[in-house]
Amino acid sequence: MTPWRCDAQDADSRSEGLILVELTNVLASAMRARRMSMNDATAVLTQAHGVVEPGLHGADPYESLTMAAQFRVSAYDARYLVVARDLGVKLVTEDAKLRGAAPKLTRSLAEAVGY
């Protein structure tokens, strides 16, 4: 398997720090399913960390709690909404329920890339 590659064009991404937890979970799932070796998973995580780390933003837990209550979403999802709001951008997500709950703060991937 060829490890996933990041390039400079991806380097302008911004996210909440949980993005690396999500990626780690995907990699762990791939390893459990025997679709990826530990070496490949480690290489992907290292490369991804190097690309996304400069764009990581922490979400204030109190703001996250407030936003979770306001939009009736999980505190987990609210963290991403807080970061998007704080950066003055829309959260790109394929979670239709989250987009429905906070349409002014979210958009689909298709909307983000202009499809």
Secondary structure by P-SEA (a helix, b strand, c coil): cccccccccccccccccaaaaaaaaaaaaaaaaccccaaaaaaaaaaaaaacccccccccaaaaaaaaaaacccaaaaaaaaaaaaacccccccaaaaaaacccccccccccccc
